[in-house]
Amino acid sequence: MPHFLLKQRNQLPPICQLPDEIIEEIVAELDQHKDLVAFALTSRICAALVIPHHTQYRILRMRSTVPDVWAHLARRADLARNVREVHISEPSNHWALDHYPTTLLDPQLDRNFSNAEESVRIRNICLALSHMHRLHTFTWSWKGVRGDQRPTSNPVHENSILTVVSRHPSLEQLSLNGRFAMHALHASIDTNSLMYPVWRLKDLRSLSLAGDTWAKLGNSKHLCHLLAKSPNLEYLEVPLEFHHLAECKLPKLKKLKLVLQAGGLHVGIDRSRSRFLENHPSIEELDWSPVGIPQLAHDCLPNLKSLRSNRQLIIALNDPDFGSNAIGLMTPPSTPLTATTPVPIEPLPAPDLPPPTIVRRIEDLDVHSLDAQTLLDLKFLDRQALRRLKLHTFSDLSTLRDIAATFPKIEWLSLPSNHLPSDAPHPVQVSRDEWLDILPRFSKLQVFRGLGLWKSVKNDRQGMHEIIMNLVEECPHLITLDRINKHNEHDATSQIAIVREGEQGEHIRYQIIKSPPR
């Protein structure tokens, strides 16, 4: 029976008896795709309201120009207004699948050849973005493109798109990766940071700027002005070369990522980065590899939960006095004493004891070149807190057994295929039986990353099937393993998922599923 007849006879659920405009506003407030699907499953009428008018208009993810989609969104403001996230990336980006409207496109209006002309496409992009009043996330990645291309052929087009984005008061997350801001004026000319649209953004909660242009000294003051207008920022990714980072104050910062862009750094840059860390105790996740061994206060990073770095930072955290300036050896000599000069007897002052190393509840640890034995010797780690561990190298297999006993809560583990035994002159591959001995010792293990299992059976599918079935019996919580593609290389787009069925999980099988977006 048609919808309007059911409404006239009061045979609809109470919510569907509301005016259509009210129902539309209610559904428009649902952000998550799972909530839209749940609403659609309540009845056929609700499904007709939601699919595809809302399910295809929450998140846009595009790796191509798709001029017909932008023309459609520019023309249909009633649909575009519900978009929350826009992700534009280079065609070679395979970390997430494309997602954009297809059902409601008009073949004559939207797929007209004129929409493919660049100036028309840019105009449609700007108009479509202006309709997205609920937009809270915008990411634009354009890196590794052949010829090292800029994101748009004309800087005016880049400015036009980012200007529309900057006018959305709802915007909370911005990510730009590539050769953006190549034409931005030097801070000495644009002293108020007004000429490039990104500098005018404010009230962000997440900001990611990757690319060598963001590391230019002429943009450094612009970045300072940008960060000063977002005091509630919680996530920050900027080039390691950002000159004025130490001057910024972000009291709610939780996640920090500093990426080397141009190279040619000196050890002195570590001092300013260390000062920034000491001034931001709220940081919980850190991705930074210092050039040398930085000097950190003993109570630096007290709330750290996730760390991705190198051995230099680990040494500094484990022993804050390491590398501290010793008493200068060039102190001028005092006046020499003659034999008759009385020497007063004074008690020696008590030596200053170094402050104790604070223990940090780090749950996620990925340190390049950190070996297993060094991990066992670290004093600043809470051994009951570590959940995720990536080791890039280890020596004897006994050290892995010690790690399993020392860090009993590890759930996620990544290990290399080879190790460096103390009695061998070269790396040795971990065998099948050795994996079956080591992995069950991690009693909480859920995810194992790395191709060690595959290498131990020489990439044989049947051999891998047997080792999986052996592992699931010994590792009762194991749910995810890596897999290889047809070229015997790591498959970044899919993974092995272990499924346990039955009341006691006695029926076990595994399947290949898509890897979650990064």
C-alpha positions as MATLAB code, in Angstrom:
seq = 'MPHFLLKQRNQLPPICQLPDEIIEEIVAELDQHKDLVAFALTSRICAALVIPHHTQYRILRMRSTVPDVWAHLARRADLARNVREVHISEPSNHWALDHYPTTLLDPQLDRNFSNAEESVRIRNICLALSHMHRLHTFTWSWKGVRGDQRPTSNPVHENSILTVVSRHPSLEQLSLNGRFAMHALHASIDTNSLMYPVWRLKDLRSLSLAGDTWAKLGNSKHLCHLLAKSPNLEYLEVPLEFHHLAECKLPKLKKLKLVLQAGGLHVGIDRSRSRFLENHPSIEELDWSPVGIPQLAHDCLPNLKSLRSNRQLIIALNDPDFGSNAIGLMTPPSTPLTATTPVPIEPLPAPDLPPPTIVRRIEDLDVHSLDAQTLLDLKFLDRQALRRLKLHTFSDLSTLRDIAATFPKIEWLSLPSNHLPSDAPHPVQVSRDEWLDILPRFSKLQVFRGLGLWKSVKNDRQGMHEIIMNLVEECPHLITLDRINKHNEHDATSQIAIVREGEQGEHIRYQIIKSPPR';
ca = [
       0.000    0.000    0.000;
       1.371    3.481   -0.857;
       2.932    5.522    1.917;
       0.371    8.337    1.784;
      -2.576    5.901    2.046;
      -1.053    4.229    5.092;
      -0.572    7.639    6.674;
      -4.196    8.587    6.021;
      -5.405    5.370    7.681;
      -3.070    5.783   10.667;
      -1.491    2.400    9.943;
       2.074    3.676   10.213;
       4.419    3.502   13.195;
       4.228    6.688   15.297;
       7.483    8.128   13.968;
       6.346    7.675   10.368;
       3.136    9.583   11.069;
       5.142   12.774   11.521;
       5.341   15.253    8.623;
       7.874   14.231    5.990;
      10.013   17.293    6.695;
      10.310   16.365   10.365;
      11.214   12.759    9.570;
      13.859   13.969    7.130;
      15.432   16.191    9.792;
      15.454   13.341   12.300;
      17.193   10.970    9.901;
      19.624   13.713    8.866;
      20.873   13.844   12.464;
      22.121   10.243   12.269;
      25.862   10.382   11.607;
      26.900    6.734   11.598;
      26.194    4.392    8.715;
      25.336    1.579   11.146;
      22.634    3.752   12.709;
      21.143    4.472    9.298;
      21.078    0.761    8.477;
      19.470   -0.035   11.839;
      16.754    2.553   11.152;
      16.216    1.185    7.649;
      15.751   -2.358    8.971;
      12.755   -1.362   11.099;
      10.358   -1.281    8.123;
      10.180   -0.969    4.363;
       8.982    2.597    4.686;
      12.008    3.512    6.799;
      14.259    1.745    4.311;
      12.785    3.809    1.483;
      13.501    6.981    3.455;
      17.123    6.086    4.175;
      18.362    4.085    1.160;
      20.061    5.584   -0.821;
      19.162    9.157    0.127;
      21.214    8.967    3.319;
      23.351    5.823    3.205;
      25.271    7.151    0.178;
      25.532   10.693    1.522;
      27.531   10.526    4.741;
      31.085    9.754    3.660;
      32.644   10.570    0.280;
      35.880    8.819   -0.637;
      37.273    9.445   -4.111;
      40.484    8.438   -5.905;
      39.531    9.866   -9.309;
      38.107   13.088  -10.698;
      34.471   11.784  -10.857;
      33.077   14.988  -12.448;
      29.584   13.460  -12.651;
      29.465   12.962   -8.868;
      30.516   16.544   -8.159;
      27.969   17.822  -10.692;
      25.294   15.755   -8.968;
      26.219   17.046   -5.498;
      26.366   20.629   -6.756;
      22.879   20.266   -8.231;
      21.306   18.388   -5.298;
      21.873   20.553   -2.233;
      19.172   18.572   -0.402;
      21.393   15.480   -0.553;
      24.827   17.084   -0.271;
      23.883   18.821    2.987;
      24.064   15.475    4.817;
      27.706   14.714    3.934;
      29.938   14.582    7.003;
      33.301   13.506    5.584;
      35.109   14.151    2.302;
      38.280   12.227    1.437;
      40.076   13.005   -1.830;
      43.219   11.037   -2.652;
      45.574   10.094   -5.448;
      44.593    7.108   -7.668;
      47.434    4.988   -6.252;
      46.016    5.150   -2.726;
      44.514    1.725   -1.979;
      44.136    1.967    1.791;
      40.389    2.503    1.501;
      37.806    1.811   -1.182;
      35.943    4.495   -3.108;
      32.561    5.486   -1.693;
      30.322    8.003   -3.409;
      26.720    8.291   -4.709;
      25.748    6.330   -7.810;
      22.023    5.525   -7.615;
      20.472    8.981   -7.916;
      22.773   10.421  -10.579;
      20.952   11.841  -13.607;
      22.473   10.481  -16.862;
      21.645   13.596  -18.850;
      22.441   16.333  -16.336;
      25.265   14.838  -14.299;
      27.086   12.795  -16.938;
      27.225   15.634  -19.433;
      30.665   15.934  -21.035;
      30.858   19.615  -20.124;
      31.174   18.680  -16.433;
      34.570   17.092  -17.146;
      36.105   20.431  -18.152;
      38.489   21.408  -15.330;
      37.111   24.844  -14.525;
      33.547   23.470  -14.489;
      34.589   20.542  -12.294;
      36.290   22.868   -9.783;
      33.231   25.102   -9.745;
      31.006   22.085   -9.048;
      33.355   20.915   -6.259;
      33.167   24.313   -4.593;
      29.391   24.506   -4.935;
      28.942   20.956   -3.617;
      31.208   21.633   -0.631;
      29.273   24.802    0.162;
      26.107   22.688    0.541;
      27.720   20.405    3.168;
      26.674   22.305    6.285;
      27.448   19.317    8.535;
      30.952   18.698    7.163;
      33.353   17.899   10.016;
      36.211   16.050    8.252;
      38.106   16.983    5.101;
      41.205   15.130    3.875;
      43.060   15.747    0.626;
      46.070   13.639   -0.253;
      48.006   14.133   -3.457;
      51.449   12.569   -3.027;
      53.582   10.344   -5.195;
      51.753   11.400   -8.348;
      53.762   11.091  -11.543;
      55.698   14.257  -12.235;
      55.365   15.372   -8.611;
      52.187   17.225   -9.528;
      50.442   19.772   -7.368;
      46.893   18.944   -6.219;
      45.417   21.300   -8.855;
      46.816   22.583  -12.118;
      46.033   26.167  -11.092;
      46.770   27.581   -7.597;
      43.519   29.563   -7.847;
      41.593   26.278   -7.913;
      43.355   25.066   -4.764;
      42.518   28.327   -3.040;
      38.878   28.155   -4.142;
      38.320   24.664   -2.743;
      40.100   25.332    0.552;
      38.288   28.658    0.954;
      34.918   26.921    0.874;
      36.169   24.322    3.364;
      37.534   26.996    5.703;
      34.104   28.661    5.915;
      32.456   25.648    7.569;
      32.202   26.279   11.324;
      31.465   22.568   11.817;
      34.890   21.503   10.470;
      36.927   19.701   13.150;
      39.428   17.565   11.238;
      41.684   18.663    8.377;
      44.386   16.651    6.633;
      46.443   17.865    3.663;
      49.216   15.686    2.280;
      51.174   16.779   -0.764;
      52.489   19.888   -2.484;
      49.974   22.267   -1.014;
      50.661   25.929   -0.163;
      53.417   26.179   -2.776;
      52.172   29.668   -3.640;
      51.516   30.867   -0.080;
      53.151   34.219    0.643;
      56.048   34.427    3.083;
      55.086   35.395    6.634;
      57.092   38.603    6.279;
      54.687   39.693    3.505;
      51.417   38.196    4.730;
      52.019   39.220    8.338;
      48.447   38.507    9.488;
      48.231   35.068    7.805;
      45.133   35.905    5.768;
      46.059   35.304    2.139;
      46.083   31.483    2.113;
      42.751   29.922    3.183;
      44.234   27.255    5.471;
      45.715   29.943    7.719;
      42.185   31.221    8.420;
      40.916   27.962    9.945;
      40.061   27.844   13.629;
      38.597   25.576   16.323;
      40.068   22.396   14.866;
      40.431   19.208   16.899;
      42.650   17.347   14.454;
      45.235   18.794   12.049;
      47.571   16.884    9.738;
      49.895   18.752    7.374;
      52.360   16.519    5.519;
      54.680   17.601    2.728;
      57.861   19.605    2.374;
      56.076   22.915    1.721;
      54.706   22.919    5.276;
      58.313   22.739    6.491;
      59.327   25.975    4.726;
      60.585   28.643    7.095;
      58.311   31.180    5.418;
      55.260   29.180    6.507;
      56.400   28.622   10.086;
      54.776   31.732   11.571;
      51.608   30.988    9.604;
      51.414   27.602   11.308;
      51.849   29.285   14.684;
      48.892   31.568   13.975;
      46.833   28.599   12.795;
      47.553   26.555   15.935;
      46.896   29.522   18.223;
      43.313   29.629   16.914;
      42.695   25.967   17.803;
      43.343   25.696   21.554;
      41.287   22.487   21.772;
      43.446   20.642   19.258;
      43.896   16.985   20.246;
      45.787   15.562   17.233;
      48.678   17.269   15.455;
      50.862   16.046   12.592;
      53.413   18.522   11.230;
      56.891   18.311    9.705;
      59.740   17.720   12.107;
      61.332   20.844   10.629;
      58.509   23.130   11.829;
      60.748   25.878   13.185;
      58.504   27.493   15.807;
      56.947   24.375   17.304;
      58.364   25.044   20.783;
      56.475   28.358   20.927;
      53.056   26.725   20.468;
      50.766   25.991   23.410;
      48.139   23.271   22.971;
      46.809   22.377   26.420;
      44.548   19.535   25.214;
      46.977   17.859   22.810;
      46.845   14.062   23.043;
      48.452   12.821   19.831;
      51.594   14.206   18.208;
      53.323   13.054   15.028;
      56.498   14.727   13.777;
      57.604   13.531   10.332;
      60.933   14.307    8.692;
      60.275   15.951    5.311;
      63.367   17.663    3.904;
      66.254   16.088    5.850;
      69.550   17.728    6.743;
      68.703   18.202   10.418;
      71.133   18.774   13.259;
      71.058   17.580   16.851;
      70.071   21.066   18.068;
      66.527   20.572   16.799;
      66.006   17.901   19.465;
      66.250   20.512   22.225;
      63.271   22.531   20.994;
      61.220   19.369   20.420;
      62.070   18.182   23.932;
      60.949   21.514   25.347;
      57.625   21.190   23.532;
      57.101   17.697   24.974;
      57.924   18.871   28.494;
      55.345   21.666   28.151;
      52.615   19.244   27.020;
      52.157   16.511   29.647;
      48.736   15.704   28.164;
      50.331   13.846   25.208;
      49.249   10.201   25.118;
      50.438    9.127   21.662;
      53.816   10.152   20.237;
      55.424    9.462   16.861;
      58.858   11.115   16.819;
      62.373    9.903   16.029;
      64.954   12.372   17.364;
      68.272   12.917   15.598;
      70.384   12.327   18.695;
      69.695   11.400   22.300;
      67.458   14.215   23.584;
      67.653   15.603   27.098;
      64.281   15.128   28.769;
      63.073   15.925   32.259;
      62.611   12.813   34.368;
      58.843   13.436   34.549;
      58.362   14.171   30.840;
      55.397   12.504   29.098;
      53.738   11.093   32.242;
      50.540   10.105   30.363;
      52.218    8.418   27.399;
      50.281    5.363   26.148;
      51.529    4.863   22.597;
      55.084    5.381   21.330;
      56.596    5.044   17.884;
      60.211    6.163   17.822;
      63.844    5.018   17.788;
      66.456    3.882   20.300;
      67.603    7.457   20.995;
      64.301    8.413   22.606;
      64.090    5.108   24.485;
      67.512    5.775   26.026;
      66.440    9.281   27.058;
      63.238    8.047   28.689;
      64.961    5.178   30.442;
      67.837    7.299   31.794;
      67.094   11.070   31.789;
      70.643   11.808   32.972;
      72.195   10.082   29.971;
      73.957   12.668   27.845;
      73.426   15.478   30.348;
      76.111   18.070   30.427;
      78.927   17.136   32.747;
      80.985   19.679   34.684;
      83.159   21.538   32.260;
      86.719   20.333   32.063;
      87.995   23.805   31.158;
      87.224   25.388   34.553;
      89.950   27.976   35.372;
      92.358   26.710   38.056;
      92.163   28.215   41.510;
      95.046   29.988   43.223;
      97.651   27.367   44.186;
      98.043   26.734   47.883;
     101.407   26.846   49.592;
     102.485   24.273   52.085;
     101.912   26.689   54.957;
      98.401   27.662   53.944;
      95.937   26.137   56.421;
      93.373   23.939   54.779;
      89.979   24.134   56.485;
      88.315   20.831   57.146;
      84.739   20.938   55.921;
      82.277   18.122   55.617;
      81.705   16.960   52.071;
      78.260   17.845   50.759;
      75.943   14.938   50.185;
      75.796   14.031   46.512;
      72.624   14.942   44.684;
      70.655   11.801   43.989;
      69.096   11.590   40.529;
      65.300   11.766   40.523;
      63.628    8.389   40.135;
      62.499    7.310   36.685;
      58.719    7.486   36.433;
      56.865    4.426   35.190;
      54.646    5.067   32.172;
      51.622    2.971   31.301;
      52.543    2.501   27.648;
      50.106    0.211   25.857;
      51.480    0.407   22.290;
      55.220    0.253   21.526;
      56.942    0.366   18.123;
      60.611    1.332   18.317;
      62.856    0.897   15.307;
      66.009   -1.159   16.040;
      64.804   -1.966   19.558;
      65.885   -5.527   20.323;
      64.165   -7.909   22.716;
      66.845   -7.792   25.411;
      66.799   -3.985   25.564;
      63.021   -4.108   25.923;
      63.365   -6.392   28.933;
      65.818   -3.966   30.570;
      63.628   -0.842   30.267;
      62.749    0.719   33.620;
      60.091    3.217   32.519;
      57.570    0.660   31.217;
      54.653   -0.631   33.251;
      54.906   -4.316   32.448;
      51.227   -4.926   33.081;
      50.115   -2.187   30.661;
      51.725   -3.187   27.343;
      49.108   -4.468   24.868;
      50.665   -3.928   21.419;
      54.312   -4.624   20.578;
      56.252   -4.451   17.327;
      59.805   -5.795   17.450;
      62.059   -5.172   14.479;
      64.798   -7.534   15.630;
      65.573  -10.104   18.314;
      68.464  -12.400   19.097;
      67.880  -15.740   20.806;
      64.410  -17.246   20.953;
      64.713  -17.357   24.722;
      64.308  -13.570   24.829;
      60.832  -13.925   23.300;
      59.916  -16.412   25.977;
      61.095  -13.895   28.569;
      59.016  -11.131   26.929;
      55.905  -13.323   27.037;
      56.448  -13.873   30.758;
      57.391  -10.248   31.526;
      54.566   -8.603   29.549;
      51.617  -10.972   30.087;
      48.928   -8.639   28.658;
      50.225   -8.443   25.066;
      47.331   -8.847   22.629;
      48.863   -7.556   19.384;
      52.320   -8.728   18.289;
      54.502   -8.117   15.238;
      57.771  -10.019   14.793;
      60.284  -10.382   11.940;
      60.734  -13.654   10.065;
      64.421  -13.938   10.961;
      66.400  -13.522   14.167;
      70.073  -13.099   15.098;
      71.159  -15.916   17.419;
      74.130  -15.136   19.631;
      75.970  -18.192   18.302;
      75.336  -17.559   14.588;
      77.217  -15.145   12.271;
      74.147  -14.333   10.166;
      70.341  -14.154   10.494;
      68.418  -17.407   10.859;
      64.801  -17.973    9.838;
      62.372  -18.934   12.602;
      61.074  -22.434   11.935;
      57.505  -23.710   12.027;
      57.994  -25.610   15.277;
      59.634  -22.579   16.887;
      56.622  -20.398   16.043;
      54.307  -23.029   17.504;
      56.389  -22.929   20.674;
      56.669  -19.131   20.978;
      53.244  -17.750   20.079;
      51.164  -19.805   22.560;
      53.293  -18.350   25.358;
      51.518  -15.031   24.746;
      48.346  -16.134   26.491;
      46.286  -13.044   25.506;
      47.397  -12.943   21.856;
      44.659  -11.853   19.456;
      46.542  -10.421   16.450;
      49.866  -11.617   15.035;
      51.471   -9.511   12.308;
      54.349  -10.429   10.031;
      55.065  -13.073    7.408;
      57.084  -15.335    9.692;
      54.471  -18.090    9.604;
      54.334  -17.982    5.808;
      58.118  -18.026    5.483;
      58.402  -21.006    7.806;
      56.278  -23.088    5.394;
      57.859  -21.526    2.274;
      54.611  -19.729    1.350;
      52.809  -23.050    0.845;
      49.022  -22.640    1.243;
      48.470  -26.155    2.557;
      51.317  -25.797    5.012;
      49.846  -22.486    6.184;
      46.446  -24.144    6.645;
      48.015  -26.746    8.925;
      49.922  -24.229   11.003;
      46.787  -22.072   11.418;
      44.782  -25.042   12.667;
      47.565  -25.893   15.125;
      47.786  -22.293   16.345;
      44.082  -21.798   16.971;
      44.124  -24.774   19.326;
      47.022  -23.347   21.342;
      46.054  -19.644   21.136;
      42.388  -19.487   22.226;
      42.069  -15.718   21.657;
      43.774  -15.514   18.238;
      41.540  -13.807   15.648;
      43.777  -12.184   12.980;
      46.832  -13.135   10.898;
      48.532  -11.543    7.904;
      48.335  -13.136    4.467;
      50.243  -13.026    1.198;
      48.976  -12.265   -2.305;
      49.530  -14.197   -5.512;
      53.009  -12.709   -5.789;
      53.965  -14.101   -2.371;
      54.119  -10.575   -0.958;
      52.331   -9.099    2.036;
      48.695   -8.373    1.150;
      47.865   -4.999    2.716;
      44.238   -5.079    1.559;
      43.108   -8.328    3.201;
      43.830  -10.523    6.208;
      43.025  -13.917    7.707;
      40.146  -13.802   10.206;
      39.664  -16.737   12.580;
      36.043  -17.487   13.461;
      34.990  -19.506   16.515;
      31.428  -20.777   16.599;
      29.386  -22.807   19.038;
      28.638  -22.293   22.709;
      32.226  -22.951   23.736;
      33.830  -21.829   20.475;
      34.514  -25.456   19.621;
      33.885  -25.022   15.897;
      36.789  -23.146   14.366;
      37.261  -21.923   10.830;
      39.016  -19.047    9.103;
      38.236  -16.756    6.192;
      39.789  -13.964    4.160;
      38.347  -10.517    4.864;
      39.219   -6.986    3.835;
      41.623   -5.153    6.086;
      40.036   -2.224    7.939;
      40.868    1.262    6.592;
      44.055    2.699    8.025;
];
